[in-house]
Amino acid sequence: MSDYSTFLERKIRSHIPAGFDTDCSGLGLFPFQAATVEWALRLGRAAIFADTGLGKTFMQLVWALKVADHTGRPVILLAPLAVVRQTEREASKFNIGGVRVVESMDDVNGPGVYVINYDSMHKIDAGAFGGVVLDESSILKNVQGRTRNRLIDMFSATPYRLACTATPSPNDHTELGNHSEFLGVMDESIMRARWFINDLGDTVQPWRLKRHAEDDFWRWVASWARCIGKPSDMGNYSDEGYNLPGLDIIRHSVGVDIAEGRADGMLFRVPDLSATAIHNEKRRTASERAAKVADIIAIQPGESWAVWADTDYDQDAVVEVLGDCIDVRGSDSPRDKADGLLRFVDDGGVIVTKPKIAGMGLNWQHAARMVFVGGSYSYEAFYQTVRRMYRFGQTRNVEAHVVMASTEMAMWHAIHRKSAQHEQMKTKMYAASRKAALRFSNRDAYNPQHVAPIPAWLHTH
């Protein structure tokens, strides 16, 4: 065996099946949800990529309680700050006992399910828990991220692991690899070595899935992840009641003076696509965009609105124009952030915040109107924030207004391109997951041979 093969073999994480069979019917779960939880418990270490409104929180809470009962040990559920208290509310809503929000190990006392914010995970002893749930597990996205590395290291010996999020971001296959590594299936670097090629001509997405390996790759993903866009993706289940309402994405172009701000002798200001140029342009046009946001909200004053800002200066400009609103910022204390986000759920009105604060995990289907104070190149942020309201369970058409200066249209075109990529990725993921789920519904035991053979030096055991 070559030195390189030996190196790769050492990188493989042992995959020892640790699951157990259990019946999840009669707990209030819909049939497709019960099937999903039973599959994840049988596998022991699994990922649930479920679209918004499919009951991900309920499923992960039941999974955690089953693991706690089976092991007689506590289970830790990590969630973003904005989602922690919502998870506690959901547990109460579904009459799930034994779920507590904690801040450190001092609050952990015996078996049960304990919910903690990701920012406080350094205060827990991972070895004390029989299972772990990552809510909004896209936090694993950055392959070089400190949080990603800490989570993988902390819970590498935890027997039961569940990662839950919506569909991973478009064409970011490393996010799938990071999930696989967290679950102990295969290291991200090994995944790339088998199914990807380094495309030196692409500076944005240098690792490209080999065309001839696509089916094999998605079959492998489906062996440890369930990608669910509707109930029938989990087998022969009805999609009745899971119809999304209409979604209107309305773009507003704000005219700005393009003759000012040139320092290079050119007559007109035409910003390039660099982050610095876009940032400068957004700062220059903040007041015009904020005024347009206020005009849009004033047309429907009886609605509850979420206003999404990417930067502090955008948020400052909007709050100044709107006056009376719920202003939630990164500089707020954790308690003040949570209070502001829940106040919007309970009382409605207008909330102004950032996608990185409230764009993941929250259920805001009580409202159906939002406006973006500009744009960014992050399609994931746009997709996730829209889905706070546009989700299964929403009964009204959702309006998402996007206010952009006429000089910022490059970002809009980039978002459209990534949207198409996202839909292509979802189609492949759902198709592979549906086939694997049908096999499981026939009670086939989990078997790595369900996927195409992997060379011995790449195989997980």
C-alpha positions in Angstrom: 0.0 0.0 0.0 1.4 3.4 -0.9 2.2 6.0 1.6 -0.6 8.2 0.3 -3.1 5.3 0.6 -1.9 4.7 4.1 -2.4 8.4 4.9 -6.0 8.3 3.5 -6.8 5.1 5.4 -5.8 6.8 8.7 -8.2 9.6 7.9 -11.2 7.3 7.7 -13.4 7.4 10.8 -14.7 4.1 12.1 -18.4 3.7 11.3 -19.8 1.3 13.9 -23.6 0.9 13.5 -25.0 2.0 16.9 -28.7 2.2 16.2 -31.7 0.4 17.6 -35.2 -0.4 16.4 -38.1 1.3 18.0 -41.7 2.3 17.2 -42.4 6.0 16.9 -46.1 5.8 16.1 -48.6 7.1 18.6 -46.4 10.0 19.6 -48.2 12.6 17.5 -45.8 12.4 14.6 -47.2 12.2 11.1 -46.4 8.8 9.5 -43.6 10.2 7.3 -42.1 11.9 10.3 -42.3 8.7 12.4 -40.6 6.8 9.5 -37.8 9.4 9.4 -37.1 9.2 13.1 -37.2 5.4 13.1 -34.7 5.3 10.3 -32.4 7.8 12.1 -32.6 5.8 15.3 -31.9 2.6 13.6 -28.8 4.1 11.9 -27.6 5.7 15.1 -25.8 8.5 13.4 -27.7 10.2 10.6 -28.6 13.5 9.0 -32.1 14.9 8.3 -32.2 17.5 5.6 -35.9 18.5 5.8 -37.4 21.6 4.2 -39.0 24.2 6.3 -42.3 23.4 7.8 -41.9 19.6 7.7 -41.6 19.3 11.5 -37.8 19.0 11.9 -37.9 20.3 15.5 -40.5 17.8 16.5 -38.6 14.9 14.8 -35.3 15.8 16.5 -36.9 16.2 19.9 -38.5 12.7 19.6 -35.2 11.3 18.4 -33.4 12.8 21.4 -36.0 11.5 23.9 -35.8 8.0 22.4 -32.0 8.0 22.7 -32.1 9.3 26.3 -34.6 6.5 27.2 -32.5 3.9 25.4 -29.1 4.9 26.9 -30.3 6.2 30.3 -28.0 9.2 29.7 -28.7 12.8 28.8 -28.8 14.1 25.2 -27.6 17.6 24.3 -29.3 19.6 21.5 -27.3 22.5 20.2 -29.2 25.3 18.4 -28.6 28.9 17.4 -29.5 31.5 20.0 -32.6 32.6 18.2 -33.9 29.0 18.0 -33.2 27.8 21.6 -36.3 29.3 23.2 -38.4 28.4 20.2 -37.4 24.8 20.6 -38.5 24.9 24.3 -41.9 26.3 23.1 -42.2 23.6 20.5 -41.6 20.9 23.1 -44.4 22.4 25.3 -46.7 22.6 22.2 -46.2 18.9 21.4 -46.5 17.9 25.1 -42.9 16.6 25.1 -41.6 16.5 28.7 -38.0 16.3 29.9 -36.7 19.1 27.6 -34.8 21.9 29.4 -32.8 24.9 28.2 -29.4 25.0 29.9 -26.4 27.3 30.0 -23.7 25.0 31.3 -23.1 21.5 32.8 -24.3 22.9 36.2 -27.8 22.7 34.8 -27.6 19.1 33.6 -29.1 16.6 36.0 -29.8 13.1 34.9 -31.3 11.7 31.7 -33.4 14.0 29.5 -33.0 16.4 26.6 -31.0 19.6 27.2 -31.0 22.5 24.8 -28.0 24.9 24.6 -26.9 27.7 22.4 -23.9 27.0 20.1 -22.1 29.9 21.7 -22.1 28.1 25.0 -21.0 24.7 23.9 -17.6 25.2 25.5 -19.4 25.0 28.8 -20.5 21.4 28.4 -18.7 18.1 28.8 -19.4 16.1 25.6 -18.5 12.8 27.3 -21.4 13.1 29.6 -24.0 12.7 26.8 -25.3 9.6 25.2 -26.4 11.5 22.1 -26.1 14.9 20.4 -28.4 16.8 18.0 -27.2 19.7 15.9 -30.1 21.9 15.0 -29.4 24.1 11.9 -26.4 21.9 11.3 -25.3 24.0 8.3 -23.1 25.6 11.0 -20.7 22.8 9.8 -20.5 24.4 6.4 -17.0 26.0 6.6 -14.4 23.3 6.1 -11.8 25.5 7.9 -14.2 26.8 10.5 -13.3 26.7 14.2 -16.8 25.8 15.2 -17.0 23.0 12.6 -13.7 21.5 13.9 -14.7 21.8 17.5 -18.0 20.1 17.0 -16.4 17.2 15.1 -13.7 16.7 17.8 -16.0 17.2 20.7 -18.5 14.5 19.7 -16.3 12.0 17.8 -16.9 9.4 20.6 -20.7 10.2 21.1 -22.5 7.0 20.1 -25.7 8.7 18.8 -25.5 11.7 16.6 -28.1 13.6 14.6 -27.6 16.6 12.3 -30.7 18.5 11.1 -31.0 21.4 8.6 -32.8 22.3 5.5 -31.4 21.5 2.1 -27.6 22.3 2.1 -26.5 25.3 0.1 -26.3 25.0 -3.7 -23.2 23.3 -5.1 -21.5 23.4 -1.7 -20.7 19.7 -1.5 -18.1 20.3 1.2 -21.1 20.9 3.5 -22.2 17.4 2.9 -18.7 16.2 3.5 -18.6 18.0 6.8 -21.8 16.4 7.9 -20.5 13.0 6.9 -17.3 13.7 9.0 -19.3 14.9 12.0 -21.4 11.7 11.9 -18.3 9.5 11.6 -19.2 8.1 8.2 -16.3 9.5 6.1 -13.9 12.4 6.3 -14.6 15.3 4.0 -11.1 15.0 2.4 -11.8 11.3 1.6 -15.1 12.2 0.1 -13.4 14.7 -2.2 -10.7 12.2 -3.2 -13.4 9.7 -4.3 -16.0 11.7 -6.1 -14.6 15.1 -6.9 -12.0 16.7 -9.2 -10.0 19.9 -8.6 -11.1 22.2 -11.4 -8.3 24.7 -11.5 -10.2 26.9 -14.0 -12.9 27.6 -11.5 -11.8 30.0 -8.8 -15.2 30.2 -7.1 -16.0 26.5 -6.8 -12.7 24.7 -7.4 -13.9 21.2 -6.4 -16.3 19.8 -9.0 -18.3 16.6 -8.8 -17.2 14.1 -11.4 -20.0 13.7 -14.0 -19.7 9.9 -14.2 -19.7 9.7 -10.4 -22.9 11.7 -9.7 -25.3 8.8 -9.2 -22.8 6.9 -7.0 -22.2 10.0 -4.9 -25.9 10.7 -4.3 -26.5 7.1 -3.4 -23.8 7.3 -0.8 -25.3 10.5 0.6 -28.7 8.8 0.8 -27.1 5.9 2.9 -26.7 8.3 5.9 -29.0 11.3 5.1 -32.6 11.8 4.3 -33.4 14.8 2.0 -37.0 15.6 2.4 -38.9 18.2 0.4 -42.4 16.6 0.9 -43.7 13.5 2.7 -43.6 11.3 -0.4 -39.8 11.7 -0.3 -39.8 9.3 2.6 -41.8 6.6 0.8 -45.5 5.9 0.0 -46.9 8.8 2.0 -49.5 11.3 1.0 -48.4 14.9 0.2 -51.9 16.2 1.0 -51.8 19.3 3.1 -48.2 20.0 2.1 -48.8 22.6 -0.6 -46.9 25.8 -0.4 -48.8 29.1 -1.0 -47.7 31.6 -3.7 -44.4 33.4 -3.4 -43.9 36.8 -5.0 -40.4 38.0 -5.2 -40.6 41.7 -6.1 -37.5 43.6 -7.1 -37.4 47.4 -6.6 -34.6 49.2 -8.4 -33.7 52.5 -6.7 -32.2 55.1 -9.0 -29.0 56.7 -7.7 -26.5 59.3 -9.0 -23.9 57.3 -10.9 -21.8 60.4 -11.8 -20.5 60.9 -8.3 -17.8 59.1 -6.4 -15.3 58.4 -9.3 -11.7 58.9 -8.4 -10.2 57.5 -11.6 -11.3 60.2 -14.0 -14.2 58.1 -15.5 -17.5 59.9 -16.1 -19.8 57.2 -14.6 -19.6 55.0 -11.5 -19.9 51.3 -12.6 -18.9 49.1 -9.6 -17.1 45.8 -10.3 -18.2 42.6 -8.6 -15.6 42.6 -5.8 -16.8 42.6 -2.2 -15.1 45.9 -1.6 -16.7 47.6 -4.5 -20.2 46.3 -3.6 -19.7 47.2 0.0 -18.8 50.8 -0.9 -21.7 51.0 -3.2 -24.2 49.8 -0.6 -22.9 52.3 1.9 -23.3 55.1 -0.6 -26.9 54.1 -1.4 -28.1 53.2 2.1 -30.4 56.2 2.7 -32.1 55.9 -0.7 -32.8 52.2 -0.1 -34.0 52.8 3.4 -36.5 55.4 2.2 -37.8 52.9 -0.3 -38.3 50.3 2.4 -40.4 52.7 4.4 -42.5 53.4 1.3 -43.2 49.7 0.7 -44.2 49.0 4.4 -46.5 52.1 4.4 -48.6 50.6 1.6 -49.6 47.7 3.8 -49.5 49.1 7.4 -51.6 46.4 8.9 -49.1 43.7 8.0 -46.3 42.3 10.1 -43.0 42.9 8.4 -39.5 41.5 8.7 -36.8 43.8 7.3 -33.5 42.1 6.5 -30.3 44.2 6.5 -26.8 42.9 5.8 -24.9 45.7 7.5 -25.1 48.0 10.5 -25.3 51.1 8.3 -28.3 49.6 6.4 -30.0 48.7 9.7 -29.2 52.2 11.1 -30.7 53.9 8.1 -33.9 51.8 8.2 -34.5 52.1 11.9 -34.0 55.9 11.6 -36.7 56.1 8.9 -39.2 53.7 10.4 -38.9 54.9 14.0 -41.2 52.5 15.8 -39.9 48.9 15.2 -38.3 46.0 16.9 -34.5 46.5 16.4 -32.5 43.3 17.0 -28.7 43.6 16.6 -25.6 41.4 17.1 -24.4 43.8 19.8 -27.5 43.1 21.9 -27.2 40.7 24.9 -28.4 37.1 24.2 -31.5 37.7 26.4 -32.4 40.9 24.6 -32.0 39.2 21.2 -34.2 36.3 22.2 -36.8 38.7 23.7 -37.0 40.8 20.6 -37.4 37.8 18.3 -40.1 36.3 20.4 -41.9 39.7 20.7 -42.2 39.7 16.9 -43.8 36.3 17.0 -46.2 37.2 19.9 -47.1 40.8 19.0 -46.2 41.2 15.3 -45.3 44.7 14.0 -42.1 45.4 12.2 -38.8 43.8 13.0 -35.4 44.9 11.6 -32.5 42.4 11.9 -29.9 40.5 10.0 -30.0 37.1 8.3 -27.1 35.9 10.4 -29.1 36.6 13.6 -32.6 35.4 12.7 -32.4 33.9 9.2 -32.1 30.2 10.3 -34.5 28.0 12.1 -37.2 30.4 13.2 -40.9 29.9 12.4 -42.5 33.2 11.4 -45.5 31.9 9.4 -47.7 34.3 11.4 -46.4 36.9 9.0 -46.2 36.9 5.2 -44.4 40.1 4.3 -40.6 40.8 4.2 -38.3 43.3 2.6 -34.5 43.0 2.0 -32.6 46.3 2.3 -30.3 45.4 -0.6 -28.8 42.1 -1.4 -25.7 40.0 -1.0 -24.0 37.2 -2.9 -25.1 34.6 -0.4 -28.0 32.6 -1.9 -28.2 30.5 1.2 -28.9 33.6 3.3 -31.6 34.7 0.9 -33.2 31.3 0.7 -33.2 30.7 4.4 -34.7 34.1 5.3 -37.5 33.8 2.8 -38.3 30.4 4.3 -38.9 31.9 7.7 -42.3 32.8 6.3 -42.6 30.8 3.1 -43.0 27.3 4.6 -45.4 24.5 4.9 -48.2 25.7 7.3 -48.2 29.2 5.8 -51.8 29.9 4.6 -51.2 33.2 2.7 -49.2 34.3 -0.3 -45.8 35.6 0.8 -44.3 38.8 -0.6 -40.5 39.2 -0.5 -39.5 42.6 -1.6 -35.8 43.2 -2.6 -34.7 46.9 -2.7 -31.5 47.4 -4.6 -29.8 50.4 -6.1 -29.5 50.4 -9.9 -25.8 50.0 -9.5 -26.1 46.7 -7.5 -27.8 44.5 -10.0 -24.8 42.2 -10.3 -25.8 40.6 -7.0 -29.3 40.0 -8.2 -28.0 38.1 -11.3 -25.7 36.0 -9.1 -28.6 35.1 -6.8 -30.7 33.9 -9.8 -27.8 31.7 -11.1 -27.4 30.1 -7.7 -31.1 29.6 -7.4 -31.0 27.4 -10.5 -28.0 25.4 -9.1 -29.9 24.9 -5.9 -32.9 23.4 -7.6 -30.7 21.0 -9.6 -29.0 19.9 -6.4 -32.3 19.4 -4.6 -33.7 17.3 -7.5 -30.7 14.9 -7.3 -30.8 14.7 -3.5 -34.5 14.0 -3.3 -34.5 11.4 -6.0 -31.7 9.4 -4.3 -33.2 9.8 -0.8 -36.6 8.6 -2.1 -35.1 5.4 -3.4 -33.2 4.7 -0.2 -36.3 5.5 1.9 -38.4 3.0 -0.1 -35.8 0.4 0.6 -36.0 1.2 4.3 -39.8 1.2 4.3 -39.5 -2.4 3.2 -37.5 -3.0 6.4 -34.2 -3.7 4.7 -31.4 -3.4 7.3 -29.0 -0.6 6.7 -26.2 -2.0 4.6 -23.3 -0.1 3.1 -23.6 -2.5 0.1 -26.7 -0.6 -0.9 -24.3 1.9 -2.5 -21.7 1.3 -5.1 -18.7 -0.6 -3.8 -15.9 1.6 -2.4 -12.2 0.5 -2.6 -10.9 -1.2 0.5 -8.7 1.8 1.4 -11.7 4.1 1.3 -14.2 1.9 3.0 -15.8 2.7 6.4 -16.4 -0.1 8.8 
